[in-house]
């Protein structure tokens, strides 16, 4: 089944980035690679904070704390021109936070 989920996420036309609780990017789907990745380096294995400005990192940290506190979905806007981005908690069967994925409100 794990391979099936990989192929499902690869086919989703919306950029999806999964980040673990240490803020390390663990998965980037095809749409996200096309939108965010540079040909000379992979995003997987890098800190999400390496991809954002200091001000944006502070927003991400505040949103992450809301996920830790129990919210399942939080939205953020990095700057006035940016689209809204949603952070969605990924939890195990016991409710422990495993990480989060982000995706834009407007996939275009």
N, CA, C and O atoms as a MOPAC input file, in Angstrom:
PM7 MOZYME 1SCF
protein

 N      0.82400 1    -1.19900 1     0.00000 1
 C      0.00000 1     0.00000 1     0.00000 1
 C      0.86700 1     1.26000 1     0.00000 1
 O      0.48700 1     2.27600 1    -0.58200 1
 N      2.03100 1     1.19400 1     0.65300 1
 C      2.90900 1     2.36500 1     0.73200 1
 C      3.28000 1     2.88200 1    -0.65700 1
 O      3.27900 1     4.09100 1    -0.88900 1
 N      3.59500 1     1.98100 1    -1.57600 1
 C      3.92200 1     2.37600 1    -2.94100 1
 C      2.74400 1     3.04200 1    -3.63300 1
 O      2.92600 1     3.95800 1    -4.43500 1
 N      1.54100 1     2.58500 1    -3.32300 1
 C      0.34500 1     3.18100 1    -3.90000 1
 C      0.21100 1     4.63300 1    -3.46000 1
 O     -0.07200 1     5.50900 1    -4.27800 1
 N      0.41500 1     4.89200 1    -2.16600 1
 C      0.31400 1     6.26200 1    -1.67000 1
 C      1.35900 1     7.16900 1    -2.31800 1
 O      1.07200 1     8.32700 1    -2.61900 1
 N      2.54600 1     6.65800 1    -2.53000 1
 C      3.57400 1     7.42200 1    -3.22200 1
 C      3.07800 1     7.84700 1    -4.60400 1
 O      3.20100 1     9.01200 1    -4.98200 1
 N      2.52500 1     6.91300 1    -5.34100 1
 C      2.05900 1     7.21600 1    -6.69400 1
 C      0.85400 1     8.16000 1    -6.68700 1
 O      0.69900 1     8.98100 1    -7.59000 1
 N      0.01600 1     8.04100 1    -5.67900 1
 C     -1.10800 1     8.97800 1    -5.55700 1
 C     -0.57600 1    10.38800 1    -5.36000 1
 O     -0.98600 1    11.30800 1    -6.06900 1
 N      0.32800 1    10.57100 1    -4.41100 1
 C      0.86200 1    11.90900 1    -4.15500 1
 C      1.66100 1    12.45300 1    -5.33700 1
 O      1.65300 1    13.65700 1    -5.59600 1
 N      2.33800 1    11.58000 1    -6.04200 1
 C      3.08100 1    12.02800 1    -7.22200 1
 C      2.14000 1    12.54900 1    -8.30400 1
 O      2.51300 1    13.43500 1    -9.07300 1
 N      0.93800 1    12.01200 1    -8.37100 1
 C     -0.00300 1    12.41400 1    -9.41600 1
 C     -0.84000 1    13.63000 1    -9.04600 1
 O     -1.50200 1    14.19900 1    -9.91300 1
 N     -0.82800 1    14.04400 1    -7.78100 1
 C     -1.59800 1    15.20800 1    -7.35100 1
 C     -0.99700 1    16.46200 1    -8.00600 1
 O      0.20700 1    16.69200 1    -7.89100 1
 N     -1.81500 1    17.27300 1    -8.69000 1
 C     -1.28300 1    18.44100 1    -9.39800 1
 C     -0.94200 1    19.62800 1    -8.49400 1
 O     -0.40800 1    20.63100 1    -8.96800 1
 N     -1.23900 1    19.52400 1    -7.22000 1
 C     -0.95500 1    20.58200 1    -6.24900 1
 C      0.38400 1    20.29600 1    -5.57900 1
 O      0.64000 1    19.15800 1    -5.18600 1
 N      1.25800 1    21.32200 1    -5.43700 1
 C      2.52000 1    21.09600 1    -4.73400 1
 C      2.28100 1    20.67300 1    -3.28200 1
 O      1.57400 1    21.35800 1    -2.54300 1
 N      2.86900 1    19.54800 1    -2.87700 1
 C      2.76400 1    19.04000 1    -1.51000 1
 C      4.17400 1    18.76800 1    -1.00600 1
 O      4.95200 1    18.06700 1    -1.65300 1
 N      4.49800 1    19.33400 1     0.16800 1
 C      5.80300 1    19.15800 1     0.79400 1
 C      5.56100 1    18.63300 1     2.20800 1
 O      4.85500 1    19.26800 1     2.99100 1
 N      6.15000 1    17.46200 1     2.54600 1
 C      6.03300 1    16.91100 1     3.88900 1
 C      7.30500 1    17.20200 1     4.66400 1
 O      8.41400 1    16.98700 1     4.17600 1
 N      7.12000 1    17.70300 1     5.89800 1
 C      8.22500 1    18.10200 1     6.76900 1
 C      8.05300 1    17.38300 1     8.10400 1
 O      6.95100 1    17.34700 1     8.65200 1
 N      9.14800 1    16.80500 1     8.63600 1
 C      9.04000 1    16.09800 1     9.91300 1
 C      9.08100 1    17.07600 1    11.08000 1
 O      9.17100 1    18.28600 1    10.87400 1
 N      9.01300 1    16.55400 1    12.31400 1
 C      8.95700 1    17.42500 1    13.49500 1
 C     10.28200 1    18.11600 1    13.79200 1
 O     10.34300 1    18.98800 1    14.65900 1
 N     11.33200 1    17.74100 1    13.09100 1
 C     12.61300 1    18.46100 1    13.19300 1
 C     12.73100 1    19.49900 1    12.08200 1
 O     13.77900 1    20.12100 1    11.90900 1
 N     11.65500 1    19.67600 1    11.34000 1
 C     11.56000 1    20.65500 1    10.24300 1
 C     12.44900 1    20.29900 1     9.05900 1
 O     12.91500 1    21.17300 1     8.32900 1
 N     12.67500 1    18.99800 1     8.88200 1
 C     13.44400 1    18.51500 1     7.74000 1
 C     12.45800 1    18.04300 1     6.66900 1
 O     11.52400 1    17.29700 1     6.96500 1
 N     12.66700 1    18.47200 1     5.44700 1
 C     11.80500 1    18.07700 1     4.33700 1
 C     12.06700 1    16.60800 1     4.02700 1
 O     13.20200 1    16.22200 1     3.74800 1
 N     11.01800 1    15.79100 1     4.07600 1
 C     11.14800 1    14.35500 1     3.84300 1
 C     10.52100 1    13.90500 1     2.52800 1
 O     10.85700 1    12.84100 1     2.00900 1
 N      9.61000 1    14.71400 1     1.98900 1
 C      8.97400 1    14.32800 1     0.73000 1
 C      8.51800 1    15.58000 1    -0.00400 1
 O      7.99500 1    16.51500 1     0.60300 1
 N      8.72000 1    15.58600 1    -1.29500 1
 C      8.27900 1    16.66500 1    -2.17300 1
 C      7.65400 1    15.98700 1    -3.39300 1
 O      8.32700 1    15.23100 1    -4.09300 1
 N      6.37700 1    16.25000 1    -3.65000 1
 C      5.77100 1    15.59000 1    -4.79800 1
 C      6.20700 1    16.26800 1    -6.10300 1
 O      6.85600 1    17.31400 1    -6.08800 1
 N      5.84500 1    15.66200 1    -7.20700 1
 C      6.27800 1    16.13500 1    -8.52200 1
 C      5.90500 1    17.60400 1    -8.75800 1
 O      6.72300 1    18.38100 1    -9.25100 1
 N      4.67300 1    17.97900 1    -8.40800 1
 C      4.24200 1    19.36500 1    -8.61800 1
 C      5.08900 1    20.33100 1    -7.79000 1
 O      5.41500 1    21.42300 1    -8.25500 1
 N      5.44200 1    19.93900 1    -6.57800 1
 C      6.28000 1    20.79100 1    -5.72800 1
 C      7.70700 1    20.85200 1    -6.26600 1
 O      8.33100 1    21.91300 1    -6.23900 1
 N      8.22900 1    19.72900 1    -6.75400 1
 C      9.57400 1    19.74600 1    -7.34300 1
 C      9.60300 1    20.68600 1    -8.54400 1
 O     10.55500 1    21.44400 1    -8.72900 1
 N      8.55700 1    20.62600 1    -9.35000 1
 C      8.49600 1    21.49600 1   -10.53000 1
 C      8.42800 1    22.97200 1   -10.13200 1
 O      8.99400 1    23.82800 1   -10.81200 1
 N      7.74300 1    23.26400 1    -9.04400 1
 C      7.54800 1    24.65700 1    -8.62500 1
 C      8.71800 1    25.20400 1    -7.80200 1
 O      9.12200 1    26.35100 1    -7.99600 1
 N      9.26800 1    24.39800 1    -6.88400 1
 C     10.22400 1    24.91200 1    -5.90900 1
 C     11.67400 1    24.48800 1    -6.10500 1
 O     12.58800 1    25.25200 1    -5.79500 1
 N     11.89500 1    23.29100 1    -6.61200 1
 C     13.25100 1    22.74500 1    -6.63900 1
 C     14.09400 1    23.38700 1    -7.73700 1
 O     13.59400 1    23.78400 1    -8.78900 1
 N     15.36000 1    23.47000 1    -7.45600 1
 C     16.32500 1    23.92500 1    -8.44900 1
 C     16.99900 1    22.68700 1    -9.01900 1
 O     17.20800 1    21.70600 1    -8.30500 1
 N     17.34100 1    22.72900 1   -10.31000 1
 C     17.90600 1    21.52100 1   -10.93500 1
 C     19.18400 1    21.00400 1   -10.27000 1
 O     19.49100 1    19.81500 1   -10.35600 1
 N     19.92300 1    21.88900 1    -9.61300 1
 C     21.21100 1    21.48400 1    -9.05400 1
 C     21.12900 1    20.96300 1    -7.62000 1
 O     22.15400 1    20.59300 1    -7.04600 1
 N     19.92100 1    20.92400 1    -7.02300 1
 C     19.83600 1    20.40600 1    -5.64900 1
 C     18.42300 1    19.95900 1    -5.30300 1
 O     17.43900 1    20.49700 1    -5.81000 1
 N     18.34900 1    18.98200 1    -4.44300 1
 C     17.08600 1    18.43800 1    -3.98000 1
 C     16.66100 1    19.15700 1    -2.70500 1
 O     17.50400 1    19.59900 1    -1.92400 1
 N     15.38200 1    19.26800 1    -2.50300 1
 C     14.87800 1    19.84200 1    -1.25900 1
 C     14.82900 1    18.80300 1    -0.14500 1
 O     14.92300 1    19.14800 1     1.03300 1
 N     14.68200 1    17.53800 1    -0.51200 1
 C     14.58100 1    16.46900 1     0.48100 1
 C     15.87800 1    16.40100 1     1.28800 1
 O     16.97900 1    16.38700 1     0.73700 1
 N     15.70900 1    16.36000 1     2.61100 1
 C     16.85800 1    16.31100 1     3.50700 1
 C     17.29300 1    17.67600 1     4.00600 1
 O     18.13600 1    17.77200 1     4.89800 1
 N     16.73300 1    18.72200 1     3.44800 1
 C     17.07200 1    20.07800 1     3.87900 1
 C     16.05100 1    20.58300 1     4.89400 1
 O     14.91400 1    20.11300 1     4.92700 1
 N     16.45700 1    21.52400 1     5.70400 1
 C     15.54000 1    22.15700 1     6.63900 1
 C     14.57900 1    23.05000 1     5.86300 1
 O     14.97800 1    23.72000 1     4.91100 1
 N     13.32200 1    23.05700 1     6.27100 1
 C     12.34800 1    23.95600 1     5.65400 1
 C     12.78700 1    25.39900 1     5.85400 1
 O     12.43800 1    26.27500 1     5.06400 1
 N     13.55300 1    25.64400 1     6.91600 1
 C     13.99600 1    27.00100 1     7.21200 1
 C     15.08100 1    27.47900 1     6.26000 1
 O     15.32200 1    28.68100 1     6.15700 1
 N     15.74300 1    26.55500 1     5.55900 1
 C     16.73600 1    26.94200 1     4.54700 1
 C     16.07600 1    27.50400 1     3.29900 1
 O     16.74200 1    28.11200 1     2.46100 1
 N     14.77500 1    27.30500 1     3.17300 1
 C     14.04700 1    27.69100 1     1.96100 1
 C     13.25600 1    28.98100 1     2.12800 1
 O     12.56100 1    29.40900 1     1.20700 1
 N     13.36000 1    29.59900 1     3.29900 1
 C     12.53900 1    30.77000 1     3.58700 1
 C     13.36500 1    31.86300 1     4.26300 1
 O     14.42800 1    31.60600 1     4.82900 1
 N     12.84800 1    33.08200 1     4.18900 1
 C     13.47900 1    34.21000 1     4.86900 1
 C     13.29700 1    34.06200 1     6.37800 1
 O     12.50500 1    33.24300 1     6.84600 1
 N     14.03700 1    34.86000 1     7.11700 1
 C     13.93800 1    34.81000 1     8.58300 1
 C     12.51900 1    35.12900 1     9.05400 1
 O     11.99800 1    34.47300 1     9.95600 1
 N     11.90100 1    36.13400 1     8.44500 1
 C     10.53300 1    36.50700 1     8.82300 1
 C      9.56000 1    35.36800 1     8.52200 1
 O      8.67500 1    35.08200 1     9.32900 1
 N      9.71500 1    34.72200 1     7.38000 1
 C      8.86000 1    33.59300 1     7.01400 1
 C      9.06300 1    32.42400 1     7.96900 1
 O      8.10500 1    31.74000 1     8.33000 1
 N     10.29700 1    32.19800 1     8.37500 1
 C     10.59500 1    31.11600 1     9.32100 1
 C      9.86600 1    31.32700 1    10.63800 1
 O      9.38700 1    30.36700 1    11.24100 1
 N      9.77700 1    32.56000 1    11.08800 1
 C      9.06400 1    32.85500 1    12.33400 1
 C      7.58200 1    32.53000 1    12.19500 1
 O      6.96900 1    32.01500 1    13.13000 1
 N      7.01000 1    32.82400 1    11.04400 1
 C      5.60200 1    32.49900 1    10.79400 1
 C      5.41300 1    30.98200 1    10.80100 1
 O      4.46400 1    30.47500 1    11.40100 1
 N      6.30600 1    30.26600 1    10.14100 1
 C      6.22200 1    28.80100 1    10.10100 1
 C      6.32700 1    28.23200 1    11.51100 1
 O      5.57900 1    27.31900 1    11.86200 1
 N      7.23600 1    28.75000 1    12.31900 1
 C      7.39700 1    28.26600 1    13.70000 1
 C      6.12600 1    28.48400 1    14.51500 1
 O      5.71400 1    27.60400 1    15.27100 1
 N      5.50800 1    29.64600 1    14.36500 1
 C      4.26300 1    29.91500 1    15.10100 1
 C      3.14700 1    28.96000 1    14.65500 1
 O      2.39000 1    28.45300 1    15.48200 1
 N      3.05400 1    28.72200 1    13.36200 1
 C      2.04600 1    27.78700 1    12.85000 1
 C      2.31800 1    26.37000 1    13.34900 1
 O      1.39300 1    25.64200 1    13.71200 1
 N      3.59100 1    25.98800 1    13.36200 1
 C      3.96600 1    24.65800 1    13.84900 1
 C      3.54700 1    24.48900 1    15.31700 1
 O      3.04600 1    23.43100 1    15.69600 1
 N      3.74400 1    25.50100 1    16.12300 1
 C      3.35600 1    25.42000 1    17.53400 1
 C      1.85400 1    25.21400 1    17.67300 1
 O      1.40600 1    24.53900 1    18.60000 1
 N      1.08500 1    25.77900 1    16.77800 1
 C     -0.36500 1    25.55300 1    16.79000 1
 C     -0.67800 1    24.09100 1    16.46600 1
 O     -1.60100 1    23.51500 1    17.04300 1
 N      0.08000 1    23.48700 1    15.55100 1
 C     -0.11800 1    22.06600 1    15.24700 1
 C      0.25100 1    21.21400 1    16.46100 1
 O     -0.46500 1    20.27400 1    16.80600 1
 N      1.36700 1    21.54600 1    17.10400 1
 C      1.79600 1    20.82500 1    18.31000 1
 C      0.71700 1    20.92400 1    19.38800 1
 O      0.47900 1    19.96600 1    20.12400 1
 N      0.07000 1    22.08100 1    19.47700 1
 C     -0.96300 1    22.30500 1    20.49100 1
 C     -2.27400 1    21.58500 1    20.17800 1
 O     -3.18600 1    21.57400 1    21.00600 1
 N     -2.37600 1    20.98400 1    18.98900 1
 C     -3.55600 1    20.18000 1    18.70600 1
 C     -4.36300 1    20.56300 1    17.48000 1
 O     -5.23900 1    19.80400 1    17.06600 1
 N     -4.09200 1    21.72200 1    16.88600 1
 C     -4.82100 1    22.06200 1    15.66600 1
 C     -4.39100 1    21.12100 1    14.55500 1
 O     -3.24700 1    20.67000 1    14.52000 1
 N     -5.30800 1    20.82900 1    13.65300 1
 C     -4.98900 1    19.91400 1    12.55900 1
 C     -4.62100 1    20.63400 1    11.26700 1
 O     -3.85800 1    20.10400 1    10.45900 1
 N     -5.15500 1    21.83600 1    11.06600 1
 C     -4.85400 1    22.61100 1     9.86300 1
 C     -4.71800 1    24.06900 1    10.26800 1
 O     -5.57800 1    24.61700 1    10.95800 1
 N     -3.63400 1    24.68700 1     9.83500 1
 C     -3.46400 1    26.12300 1    10.04000 1
 C     -3.09400 1    26.74400 1     8.69800 1
 O     -2.47400 1    26.10700 1     7.84700 1
 N     -3.48600 1    27.99100 1     8.53300 1
 C     -3.14200 1    28.66900 1     7.29100 1
 C     -2.18600 1    29.81100 1     7.60300 1
 O     -2.18200 1    30.36600 1     8.70200 1
 N     -1.38800 1    30.13900 1     6.61800 1
 C     -0.43800 1    31.23800 1     6.79000 1
 C     -0.26000 1    31.95000 1     5.46300 1
 O     -0.46800 1    31.38100 1     4.39200 1
 N      0.12500 1    33.18800 1     5.56500 1
 C      0.48300 1    33.98200 1     4.40000 1
 C      1.86100 1    34.54300 1     4.70600 1
 O      2.02600 1    35.33900 1     5.63000 1
 N      2.84700 1    34.12500 1     3.92700 1
 C      4.22900 1    34.52300 1     4.18700 1
 C      4.42300 1    36.01900 1     3.98800 1
 O      5.11500 1    36.66200 1     4.77700 1
 N      3.82700 1    36.57400 1     2.95300 1
 C      3.86500 1    38.01800 1     2.74900 1
 C      2.58100 1    38.44800 1     2.06300 1
 O      1.78000 1    37.60300 1     1.66300 1
 N      2.37700 1    39.74400 1     1.92300 1
 C      1.11300 1    40.24400 1     1.38200 1
 C      0.83200 1    39.76800 1    -0.03300 1
 O     -0.33000 1    39.62900 1    -0.41700 1
 N      1.86300 1    39.51800 1    -0.80500 1
 C      1.67200 1    39.08700 1    -2.18800 1
 C      1.51700 1    37.57900 1    -2.32500 1
 O      1.04100 1    37.09200 1    -3.35000 1
 N      1.91200 1    36.85000 1    -1.31400 1
 C      1.92000 1    35.38200 1    -1.40200 1
 C      0.51500 1    34.81000 1    -1.25600 1
 O     -0.35400 1    35.40000 1    -0.61300 1
 N      0.31900 1    33.65800 1    -1.86400 1
 C     -0.92000 1    32.91200 1    -1.67200 1
 C     -0.96100 1    32.38700 1    -0.24300 1
 O      0.06300 1    32.30900 1     0.43700 1
 N     -2.13900 1    32.03700 1     0.18900 1
 C     -2.28500 1    31.36800 1     1.47300 1
 C     -1.73000 1    29.95200 1     1.33200 1
 O     -1.96600 1    29.27900 1     0.32900 1
 N     -0.99900 1    29.51400 1     2.33700 1
 C     -0.45200 1    28.16900 1     2.38400 1
 C     -1.03000 1    27.49500 1     3.61800 1
 O     -1.10500 1    28.10300 1     4.68600 1
 N     -1.43700 1    26.23800 1     3.47000 1
 C     -1.97300 1    25.47300 1     4.58300 1
 C     -0.92300 1    24.50200 1     5.08700 1
 O     -0.23200 1    23.85200 1     4.30300 1
 N     -0.81100 1    24.41100 1     6.41300 1
 C     -0.00900 1    23.38200 1     7.05300 1
 C     -0.99000 1    22.39900 1     7.68500 1
 O     -1.87900 1    22.78900 1     8.44100 1
 N     -0.81300 1    21.13000 1     7.36400 1
 C     -1.72600 1    20.09600 1     7.84000 1
 C     -0.94400 1    19.09600 1     8.68500 1
 O      0.06300 1    18.54400 1     8.24300 1
 N     -1.41700 1    18.87500 1     9.89600 1
 C     -0.75800 1    17.93100 1    10.80400 1
 C     -0.90000 1    16.50700 1    10.29900 1
 O     -1.95900 1    16.11800 1     9.80600 1
 N      0.17000 1    15.73100 1    10.42400 1
 C      0.15300 1    14.29800 1    10.16400 1
 C      0.42900 1    13.63900 1    11.51300 1
 O      1.48600 1    13.83700 1    12.11100 1
 N     -0.53300 1    12.85700 1    11.97600 1
 C     -0.43400 1    12.25200 1    13.30600 1
 C     -0.51300 1    10.73200 1    13.20300 1
 O     -1.11200 1    10.19200 1    12.27200 1
 N      0.09600 1    10.05300 1    14.16700 1
 C     -0.01700 1     8.59300 1    14.21300 1
 C     -1.34000 1     8.21500 1    14.87400 1
 O     -2.12700 1     9.09000 1    15.23400 1
 N     -1.58200 1     6.92800 1    15.03200 1
 C     -2.84500 1     6.45400 1    15.59900 1
 C     -3.07600 1     6.93900 1    17.02700 1
 O     -4.22100 1     7.03400 1    17.46900 1
 N     -1.99900 1     7.24700 1    17.75300 1
 C     -2.11400 1     7.74300 1    19.13100 1
 C     -2.25700 1     9.26400 1    19.18100 1
 O     -2.37600 1     9.83800 1    20.26300 1
 N     -2.24500 1     9.91900 1    18.01900 1
 C     -2.40400 1    11.36300 1    17.97400 1
 C     -1.10900 1    12.14600 1    18.06100 1
 O     -1.13100 1    13.37600 1    18.09500 1
 N      0.02800 1    11.44600 1    18.09800 1
 C      1.32400 1    12.13700 1    18.16400 1
 C      1.65500 1    12.74900 1    16.80200 1
 O      1.45500 1    12.12900 1    15.75800 1
 N      2.15300 1    13.95000 1    16.83900 1
 C      2.51700 1    14.65000 1    15.61800 1
 C      3.75900 1    14.02000 1    15.00400 1
 O      4.79600 1    13.91500 1    15.65800 1
 N      3.65300 1    13.60200 1    13.74500 1
 C      4.78200 1    13.02800 1    13.00700 1
 C      5.43900 1    14.07500 1    12.11300 1
 O      6.59800 1    13.93800 1    11.72100 1
 N      4.69600 1    15.09600 1    11.80600 1
 C      5.17400 1    16.15800 1    10.92600 1
 C      3.98500 1    16.87600 1    10.33600 1
 O      2.87600 1    16.80300 1    10.86600 1
 N      4.21500 1    17.56600 1     9.24300 1
 C      3.14500 1    18.31000 1     8.60100 1
 C      3.44200 1    18.40700 1     7.11500 1
 O      4.59000 1    18.30700 1     6.68300 1
 N      2.39500 1    18.60100 1     6.35500 1
 C      2.61900 1    18.89100 1     4.94300 1
 C      2.01500 1    20.23800 1     4.63000 1
 O      1.05900 1    20.68000 1     5.26700 1
 N      2.59200 1    20.87600 1     3.64200 1
 C      2.07900 1    22.17700 1     3.23800 1
 C      1.65500 1    22.11200 1     1.79100 1
 O      2.22400 1    21.38600 1     0.97500 1
 N      0.64000 1    22.89100 1     1.50600 1
 C      0.20200 1    23.01600 1     0.12000 1
 C     -0.44000 1    24.39600 1    -0.03800 1
 O     -0.97700 1    24.94300 1     0.92600 1
 N     -0.38800 1    24.95400 1    -1.23800 1
 C     -0.95400 1    26.28600 1    -1.46000 1
 C     -2.46000 1    26.23800 1    -1.64100 1
 O     -3.01900 1    25.23500 1    -2.08600 1
 N     -3.10500 1    27.33700 1    -1.28700 1
 C     -4.55100 1    27.48400 1    -1.49400 1
 C     -4.85700 1    27.50400 1    -2.99300 1
 O     -5.84500 1    26.92000 1    -3.43800 1
 N     -4.01800 1    28.16800 1    -3.75400 1
 C     -4.19500 1    28.26200 1    -5.20200 1
 C     -3.07800 1    27.50900 1    -5.87600 1
 O     -1.95400 1    28.01000 1    -5.92900 1
 N     -3.34200 1    26.31100 1    -6.40100 1
 C     -2.26700 1    25.49600 1    -6.97300 1
 C     -1.68600 1    26.03400 1    -8.25900 1
 O     -0.64300 1    25.55500 1    -8.70200 1
 N     -2.31500 1    27.00200 1    -8.86900 1
 C     -1.81300 1    27.52300 1   -10.15700 1
 C     -0.56400 1    28.34800 1   -10.00400 1
 O     -0.03000 1    28.84900 1   -10.99400 1

